[in-house]
């Protein structure tokens, strides 16, 4: 029973990350539908932002 609680708590701790990543994927996909070059720029901005976020203390 404790293992189920542990799995549930882990999922609940990371659910906002899932929604953020899903939203970024949707934005990038929509940008690629508009223009390929704009999509590449969108990926660059997203990767830069994720890299910056991960380097914060």
PDB file with SEQRES, HELIX, SHEET and CRYST1 records, atoms N, CA, C and O in Angstrom:
SEQRES   1 A   57  UNK UNK UNK UNK UNK UNK UNK UNK UNK UNK UNK UNK UNK          
SEQRES   2 A   57  UNK UNK UNK UNK UNK UNK UNK UNK UNK UNK UNK UNK UNK          
SEQRES   3 A   57  UNK UNK UNK UNK UNK UNK UNK UNK UNK UNK UNK UNK UNK          
SEQRES   4 A   57  UNK UNK UNK UNK UNK UNK UNK UNK UNK UNK UNK UNK UNK          
SEQRES   5 A   57  UNK UNK UNK UNK UNK                                          
HELIX    1 AA1 UNK A    2  UNK A   34  1                                  33    
HELIX    2 AA2 UNK A   36  UNK A   55  1                                  20    
CRYST1    1.000    1.000    1.000  90.00  90.00  90.00 P 1           1          
ATOM      1  N   UNK A   1       0.824  -1.195   0.000  1.00  0.00           N  
ATOM      2  CA  UNK A   1       0.000   0.000   0.000  1.00  0.00           C  
ATOM      3  C   UNK A   1       0.867   1.258   0.000  1.00  0.00           C  
ATOM      4  O   UNK A   1       0.528   2.252  -0.642  1.00  0.00           O  
ATOM      5  N   UNK A   2       1.981   1.209   0.719  1.00  0.00           N  
ATOM      6  CA  UNK A   2       2.865   2.372   0.796  1.00  0.00           C  
ATOM      7  C   UNK A   2       3.483   2.670  -0.555  1.00  0.00           C  
ATOM      8  O   UNK A   2       3.744   3.828  -0.882  1.00  0.00           O  
ATOM      9  N   UNK A   3       3.721   1.618  -1.347  1.00  0.00           N  
ATOM     10  CA  UNK A   3       4.299   1.818  -2.674  1.00  0.00           C  
ATOM     11  C   UNK A   3       3.333   2.572  -3.582  1.00  0.00           C  
ATOM     12  O   UNK A   3       3.759   3.420  -4.366  1.00  0.00           O  
ATOM     13  N   UNK A   4       2.034   2.274  -3.488  1.00  0.00           N  
ATOM     14  CA  UNK A   4       1.024   2.994  -4.274  1.00  0.00           C  
ATOM     15  C   UNK A   4       0.995   4.467  -3.891  1.00  0.00           C  
ATOM     16  O   UNK A   4       0.904   5.337  -4.757  1.00  0.00           O  
ATOM     17  N   UNK A   5       1.073   4.739  -2.612  1.00  0.00           N  
ATOM     18  CA  UNK A   5       1.086   6.131  -2.143  1.00  0.00           C  
ATOM     19  C   UNK A   5       2.321   6.859  -2.653  1.00  0.00           C  
ATOM     20  O   UNK A   5       2.246   8.027  -3.035  1.00  0.00           O  
ATOM     21  N   UNK A   6       3.466   6.162  -2.658  1.00  0.00           N  
ATOM     22  CA  UNK A   6       4.703   6.751  -3.124  1.00  0.00           C  
ATOM     23  C   UNK A   6       4.611   7.086  -4.616  1.00  0.00           C  
ATOM     24  O   UNK A   6       5.037   8.164  -5.032  1.00  0.00           O  
ATOM     25  N   UNK A   7       4.065   6.184  -5.417  1.00  0.00           N  
ATOM     26  CA  UNK A   7       3.902   6.415  -6.854  1.00  0.00           C  
ATOM     27  C   UNK A   7       2.930   7.565  -7.096  1.00  0.00           C  
ATOM     28  O   UNK A   7       3.184   8.436  -7.928  1.00  0.00           O  
ATOM     29  N   UNK A   8       1.827   7.563  -6.372  1.00  0.00           N  
ATOM     30  CA  UNK A   8       0.834   8.633  -6.515  1.00  0.00           C  
ATOM     31  C   UNK A   8       1.446   9.987  -6.155  1.00  0.00           C  
ATOM     32  O   UNK A   8       1.227  10.969  -6.865  1.00  0.00           O  
ATOM     33  N   UNK A   9       2.202  10.050  -5.072  1.00  0.00           N  
ATOM     34  CA  UNK A   9       2.826  11.298  -4.649  1.00  0.00           C  
ATOM     35  C   UNK A   9       3.861  11.775  -5.666  1.00  0.00           C  
ATOM     36  O   UNK A   9       3.976  12.976  -5.912  1.00  0.00           O  
ATOM     37  N   UNK A  10       4.610  10.854  -6.254  1.00  0.00           N  
ATOM     38  CA  UNK A  10       5.595  11.211  -7.276  1.00  0.00           C  
ATOM     39  C   UNK A  10       4.913  11.797  -8.499  1.00  0.00           C  
ATOM     40  O   UNK A  10       5.374  12.798  -9.048  1.00  0.00           O  
ATOM     41  N   UNK A  11       3.832  11.190  -8.925  1.00  0.00           N  
ATOM     42  CA  UNK A  11       3.090  11.702 -10.080  1.00  0.00           C  
ATOM     43  C   UNK A  11       2.527  13.081  -9.773  1.00  0.00           C  
ATOM     44  O   UNK A  11       2.620  13.982 -10.607  1.00  0.00           O  
ATOM     45  N   UNK A  12       1.952  13.261  -8.609  1.00  0.00           N  
ATOM     46  CA  UNK A  12       1.384  14.554  -8.241  1.00  0.00           C  
ATOM     47  C   UNK A  12       2.451  15.638  -8.103  1.00  0.00           C  
ATOM     48  O   UNK A  12       2.173  16.810  -8.355  1.00  0.00           O  
ATOM     49  N   UNK A  13       3.653  15.265  -7.711  1.00  0.00           N  
ATOM     50  CA  UNK A  13       4.733  16.238  -7.596  1.00  0.00           C  
ATOM     51  C   UNK A  13       5.199  16.744  -8.960  1.00  0.00           C  
ATOM     52  O   UNK A  13       5.720  17.855  -9.060  1.00  0.00           O  
ATOM     53  N   UNK A  14       5.018  15.939 -10.012  1.00  0.00           N  
ATOM     54  CA  UNK A  14       5.547  16.290 -11.321  1.00  0.00           C  
ATOM     55  C   UNK A  14       4.461  16.591 -12.360  1.00  0.00           C  
ATOM     56  O   UNK A  14       4.770  16.733 -13.543  1.00  0.00           O  
ATOM     57  N   UNK A  15       3.220  16.688 -11.945  1.00  0.00           N  
ATOM     58  CA  UNK A  15       2.137  16.898 -12.908  1.00  0.00           C  
ATOM     59  C   UNK A  15       2.241  18.269 -13.580  1.00  0.00           C  
ATOM     60  O   UNK A  15       1.899  18.393 -14.756  1.00  0.00           O  
ATOM     61  N   UNK A  16       2.702  19.299 -12.872  1.00  0.00           N  
ATOM     62  CA  UNK A  16       2.818  20.621 -13.497  1.00  0.00           C  
ATOM     63  C   UNK A  16       3.901  20.623 -14.570  1.00  0.00           C  
ATOM     64  O   UNK A  16       3.779  21.323 -15.575  1.00  0.00           O  
ATOM     65  N   UNK A  17       4.963  19.840 -14.358  1.00  0.00           N  
ATOM     66  CA  UNK A  17       6.008  19.731 -15.383  1.00  0.00           C  
ATOM     67  C   UNK A  17       5.442  19.103 -16.660  1.00  0.00           C  
ATOM     68  O   UNK A  17       5.767  19.525 -17.769  1.00  0.00           O  
ATOM     69  N   UNK A  18       4.598  18.100 -16.486  1.00  0.00           N  
ATOM     70  CA  UNK A  18       3.968  17.448 -17.643  1.00  0.00           C  
ATOM     71  C   UNK A  18       3.134  18.443 -18.435  1.00  0.00           C  
ATOM     72  O   UNK A  18       3.200  18.462 -19.664  1.00  0.00           O  
ATOM     73  N   UNK A  19       2.350  19.268 -17.751  1.00  0.00           N  
ATOM     74  CA  UNK A  19       1.512  20.237 -18.441  1.00  0.00           C  
ATOM     75  C   UNK A  19       2.342  21.324 -19.115  1.00  0.00           C  
ATOM     76  O   UNK A  19       1.998  21.773 -20.209  1.00  0.00           O  
ATOM     77  N   UNK A  20       3.421  21.749 -18.483  1.00  0.00           N  
ATOM     78  CA  UNK A  20       4.284  22.758 -19.079  1.00  0.00           C  
ATOM     79  C   UNK A  20       4.922  22.223 -20.354  1.00  0.00           C  
ATOM     80  O   UNK A  20       4.927  22.902 -21.380  1.00  0.00           O  
ATOM     81  N   UNK A  21       5.458  21.008 -20.293  1.00  0.00           N  
ATOM     82  CA  UNK A  21       6.090  20.406 -21.469  1.00  0.00           C  
ATOM     83  C   UNK A  21       5.059  20.164 -22.569  1.00  0.00           C  
ATOM     84  O   UNK A  21       5.359  20.369 -23.746  1.00  0.00           O  
ATOM     85  N   UNK A  22       3.865  19.738 -22.212  1.00  0.00           N  
ATOM     86  CA  UNK A  22       2.803  19.529 -23.211  1.00  0.00           C  
ATOM     87  C   UNK A  22       2.435  20.841 -23.898  1.00  0.00           C  
ATOM     88  O   UNK A  22       2.225  20.874 -25.111  1.00  0.00           O  
ATOM     89  N   UNK A  23       2.359  21.914 -23.128  1.00  0.00           N  
ATOM     90  CA  UNK A  23       2.058  23.212 -23.706  1.00  0.00           C  
ATOM     91  C   UNK A  23       3.148  23.692 -24.647  1.00  0.00           C  
ATOM     92  O   UNK A  23       2.858  24.242 -25.710  1.00  0.00           O  
ATOM     93  N   UNK A  24       4.409  23.486 -24.260  1.00  0.00           N  
ATOM     94  CA  UNK A  24       5.519  23.874 -25.137  1.00  0.00           C  
ATOM     95  C   UNK A  24       5.505  23.075 -26.433  1.00  0.00           C  
ATOM     96  O   UNK A  24       5.777  23.624 -27.501  1.00  0.00           O  
ATOM     97  N   UNK A  25       5.194  21.799 -26.354  1.00  0.00           N  
ATOM     98  CA  UNK A  25       5.103  20.971 -27.559  1.00  0.00           C  
ATOM     99  C   UNK A  25       3.993  21.471 -28.470  1.00  0.00           C  
ATOM    100  O   UNK A  25       4.171  21.520 -29.687  1.00  0.00           O  
ATOM    101  N   UNK A  26       2.862  21.840 -27.907  1.00  0.00           N  
ATOM    102  CA  UNK A  26       1.754  22.362 -28.711  1.00  0.00           C  
ATOM    103  C   UNK A  26       2.138  23.675 -29.391  1.00  0.00           C  
ATOM    104  O   UNK A  26       1.806  23.888 -30.557  1.00  0.00           O  
ATOM    105  N   UNK A  27       2.835  24.557 -28.670  1.00  0.00           N  
ATOM    106  CA  UNK A  27       3.258  25.835 -29.250  1.00  0.00           C  
ATOM    107  C   UNK A  27       4.239  25.602 -30.387  1.00  0.00           C  
ATOM    108  O   UNK A  27       4.131  26.229 -31.441  1.00  0.00           O  
ATOM    109  N   UNK A  28       5.196  24.705 -30.180  1.00  0.00           N  
ATOM    110  CA  UNK A  28       6.181  24.421 -31.227  1.00  0.00           C  
ATOM    111  C   UNK A  28       5.512  23.783 -32.438  1.00  0.00           C  
ATOM    112  O   UNK A  28       5.836  24.138 -33.571  1.00  0.00           O  
ATOM    113  N   UNK A  29       4.592  22.858 -32.229  1.00  0.00           N  
ATOM    114  CA  UNK A  29       3.895  22.221 -33.351  1.00  0.00           C  
ATOM    115  C   UNK A  29       3.095  23.243 -34.155  1.00  0.00           C  
ATOM    116  O   UNK A  29       3.101  23.210 -35.386  1.00  0.00           O  
ATOM    117  N   UNK A  30       2.414  24.140 -33.470  1.00  0.00           N  
ATOM    118  CA  UNK A  30       1.642  25.173 -34.165  1.00  0.00           C  
ATOM    119  C   UNK A  30       2.561  26.109 -34.941  1.00  0.00           C  
ATOM    120  O   UNK A  30       2.219  26.540 -36.042  1.00  0.00           O  
ATOM    121  N   UNK A  31       3.727  26.427 -34.378  1.00  0.00           N  
ATOM    122  CA  UNK A  31       4.670  27.303 -35.060  1.00  0.00           C  
ATOM    123  C   UNK A  31       5.229  26.625 -36.302  1.00  0.00           C  
ATOM    124  O   UNK A  31       5.413  27.281 -37.328  1.00  0.00           O  
ATOM    125  N   UNK A  32       5.505  25.319 -36.230  1.00  0.00           N  
ATOM    126  CA  UNK A  32       5.964  24.598 -37.414  1.00  0.00           C  
ATOM    127  C   UNK A  32       4.903  24.576 -38.507  1.00  0.00           C  
ATOM    128  O   UNK A  32       5.233  24.569 -39.693  1.00  0.00           O  
ATOM    129  N   UNK A  33       3.633  24.566 -38.114  1.00  0.00           N  
ATOM    130  CA  UNK A  33       2.561  24.597 -39.114  1.00  0.00           C  
ATOM    131  C   UNK A  33       2.519  25.937 -39.838  1.00  0.00           C  
ATOM    132  O   UNK A  33       2.113  26.005 -40.998  1.00  0.00           O  
ATOM    133  N   UNK A  34       2.933  26.995 -39.163  1.00  0.00           N  
ATOM    134  CA  UNK A  34       2.971  28.320 -39.793  1.00  0.00           C  
ATOM    135  C   UNK A  34       4.159  28.405 -40.738  1.00  0.00           C  
ATOM    136  O   UNK A  34       4.008  28.779 -41.901  1.00  0.00           O  
ATOM    137  N   UNK A  35       5.369  28.050 -40.226  1.00  0.00           N  
ATOM    138  CA  UNK A  35       6.575  28.195 -41.022  1.00  0.00           C  
ATOM    139  C   UNK A  35       7.673  27.363 -40.371  1.00  0.00           C  
ATOM    140  O   UNK A  35       7.794  27.338 -39.147  1.00  0.00           O  
ATOM    141  N   UNK A  36       8.472  26.686 -41.186  1.00  0.00           N  
ATOM    142  CA  UNK A  36       9.537  25.836 -40.663  1.00  0.00           C  
ATOM    143  C   UNK A  36      10.608  26.648 -39.944  1.00  0.00           C  
ATOM    144  O   UNK A  36      11.052  26.262 -38.862  1.00  0.00           O  
ATOM    145  N   UNK A  37      11.023  27.755 -40.523  1.00  0.00           N  
ATOM    146  CA  UNK A  37      12.066  28.578 -39.901  1.00  0.00           C  
ATOM    147  C   UNK A  37      11.573  29.131 -38.567  1.00  0.00           C  
ATOM    148  O   UNK A  37      12.326  29.158 -37.593  1.00  0.00           O  
ATOM    149  N   UNK A  38      10.342  29.562 -38.515  1.00  0.00           N  
ATOM    150  CA  UNK A  38       9.781  30.051 -37.250  1.00  0.00           C  
ATOM    151  C   UNK A  38       9.731  28.925 -36.218  1.00  0.00           C  
ATOM    152  O   UNK A  38       9.944  29.170 -35.030  1.00  0.00           O  
ATOM    153  N   UNK A  39       9.455  27.709 -36.649  1.00  0.00           N  
ATOM    154  CA  UNK A  39       9.436  26.561 -35.746  1.00  0.00           C  
ATOM    155  C   UNK A  39      10.807  26.275 -35.170  1.00  0.00           C  
ATOM    156  O   UNK A  39      10.932  25.942 -33.991  1.00  0.00           O  
ATOM    157  N   UNK A  40      11.841  26.402 -35.999  1.00  0.00           N  
ATOM    158  CA  UNK A  40      13.205  26.187 -35.518  1.00  0.00           C  
ATOM    159  C   UNK A  40      13.562  27.265 -34.499  1.00  0.00           C  
ATOM    160  O   UNK A  40      14.187  26.968 -33.481  1.00  0.00           O  
ATOM    161  N   UNK A  41      13.174  28.508 -34.761  1.00  0.00           N  
ATOM    162  CA  UNK A  41      13.396  29.572 -33.782  1.00  0.00           C  
ATOM    163  C   UNK A  41      12.650  29.280 -32.481  1.00  0.00           C  
ATOM    164  O   UNK A  41      13.179  29.519 -31.395  1.00  0.00           O  
ATOM    165  N   UNK A  42      11.436  28.770 -32.587  1.00  0.00           N  
ATOM    166  CA  UNK A  42      10.656  28.456 -31.380  1.00  0.00           C  
ATOM    167  C   UNK A  42      11.344  27.369 -30.559  1.00  0.00           C  
ATOM    168  O   UNK A  42      11.399  27.461 -29.333  1.00  0.00           O  
ATOM    169  N   UNK A  43      11.868  26.342 -31.227  1.00  0.00           N  
ATOM    170  CA  UNK A  43      12.591  25.291 -30.517  1.00  0.00           C  
ATOM    171  C   UNK A  43      13.825  25.873 -29.835  1.00  0.00           C  
ATOM    172  O   UNK A  43      14.125  25.533 -28.690  1.00  0.00           O  
ATOM    173  N   UNK A  44      14.540  26.753 -30.540  1.00  0.00           N  
ATOM    174  CA  UNK A  44      15.716  27.382 -29.951  1.00  0.00           C  
ATOM    175  C   UNK A  44      15.385  28.173 -28.703  1.00  0.00           C  
ATOM    176  O   UNK A  44      16.101  28.099 -27.704  1.00  0.00           O  
ATOM    177  N   UNK A  45      14.301  28.929 -28.759  1.00  0.00           N  
ATOM    178  CA  UNK A  45      13.896  29.733 -27.595  1.00  0.00           C  
ATOM    179  C   UNK A  45      13.495  28.822 -26.436  1.00  0.00           C  
ATOM    180  O   UNK A  45      13.856  29.084 -25.288  1.00  0.00           O  
ATOM    181  N   UNK A  46      12.766  27.775 -26.725  1.00  0.00           N  
ATOM    182  CA  UNK A  46      12.332  26.856 -25.671  1.00  0.00           C  
ATOM    183  C   UNK A  46      13.539  26.157 -25.037  1.00  0.00           C  
ATOM    184  O   UNK A  46      13.630  26.072 -23.812  1.00  0.00           O  
ATOM    185  N   UNK A  47      14.460  25.659 -25.858  1.00  0.00           N  
ATOM    186  CA  UNK A  47      15.639  24.985 -25.316  1.00  0.00           C  
ATOM    187  C   UNK A  47      16.506  25.947 -24.511  1.00  0.00           C  
ATOM    188  O   UNK A  47      17.051  25.573 -23.472  1.00  0.00           O  
ATOM    189  N   UNK A  48      16.634  27.185 -24.986  1.00  0.00           N  
ATOM    190  CA  UNK A  48      17.374  28.197 -24.242  1.00  0.00           C  
ATOM    191  C   UNK A  48      16.711  28.454 -22.889  1.00  0.00           C  
ATOM    192  O   UNK A  48      17.391  28.532 -21.866  1.00  0.00           O  
ATOM    193  N   UNK A  49      15.402  28.584 -22.886  1.00  0.00           N  
ATOM    194  CA  UNK A  49      14.672  28.819 -21.645  1.00  0.00           C  
ATOM    195  C   UNK A  49      14.796  27.659 -20.674  1.00  0.00           C  
ATOM    196  O   UNK A  49      14.969  27.874 -19.474  1.00  0.00           O  
ATOM    197  N   UNK A  50      14.713  26.441 -21.170  1.00  0.00           N  
ATOM    198  CA  UNK A  50      14.858  25.270 -20.299  1.00  0.00           C  
ATOM    199  C   UNK A  50      16.274  25.207 -19.736  1.00  0.00           C  
ATOM    200  O   UNK A  50      16.464  24.917 -18.555  1.00  0.00           O  
ATOM    201  N   UNK A  51      17.266  25.481 -20.583  1.00  0.00           N  
ATOM    202  CA  UNK A  51      18.643  25.489 -20.115  1.00  0.00           C  
ATOM    203  C   UNK A  51      18.873  26.539 -19.047  1.00  0.00           C  
ATOM    204  O   UNK A  51      19.562  26.288 -18.058  1.00  0.00           O  
ATOM    205  N   UNK A  52      18.303  27.702 -19.242  1.00  0.00           N  
ATOM    206  CA  UNK A  52      18.442  28.791 -18.276  1.00  0.00           C  
ATOM    207  C   UNK A  52      17.767  28.409 -16.950  1.00  0.00           C  
ATOM    208  O   UNK A  52      18.314  28.632 -15.870  1.00  0.00           O  
ATOM    209  N   UNK A  53      16.577  27.834 -17.061  1.00  0.00           N  
ATOM    210  CA  UNK A  53      15.843  27.417 -15.860  1.00  0.00           C  
ATOM    211  C   UNK A  53      16.620  26.372 -15.066  1.00  0.00           C  
ATOM    212  O   UNK A  53      16.653  26.419 -13.837  1.00  0.00           O  
ATOM    213  N   UNK A  54      17.244  25.431 -15.769  1.00  0.00           N  
ATOM    214  CA  UNK A  54      17.973  24.357 -15.087  1.00  0.00           C  
ATOM    215  C   UNK A  54      19.263  24.845 -14.442  1.00  0.00           C  
ATOM    216  O   UNK A  54      19.769  24.200 -13.523  1.00  0.00           O  
ATOM    217  N   UNK A  55      19.806  25.969 -14.900  1.00  0.00           N  
ATOM    218  CA  UNK A  55      21.040  26.477 -14.298  1.00  0.00           C  
ATOM    219  C   UNK A  55      20.780  27.382 -13.093  1.00  0.00           C  
ATOM    220  O   UNK A  55      21.723  27.749 -12.393  1.00  0.00           O  
ATOM    221  N   UNK A  56      19.539  27.744 -12.842  1.00  0.00           N  
ATOM    222  CA  UNK A  56      19.226  28.572 -11.684  1.00  0.00           C  
ATOM    223  C   UNK A  56      19.453  27.767 -10.408  1.00  0.00           C  
ATOM    224  O   UNK A  56      19.216  26.559 -10.386  1.00  0.00           O  
ATOM    225  N   UNK A  57      19.905  28.418  -9.362  1.00  0.00           N  
ATOM    226  CA  UNK A  57      20.169  27.670  -8.102  1.00  0.00           C  
ATOM    227  C   UNK A  57      18.905  27.185  -7.435  1.00  0.00           C  
ATOM    228  O   UNK A  57      18.967  26.549  -6.382  1.00  0.00           O  
TER     229      UNK A  57                                                      
END                                                                             
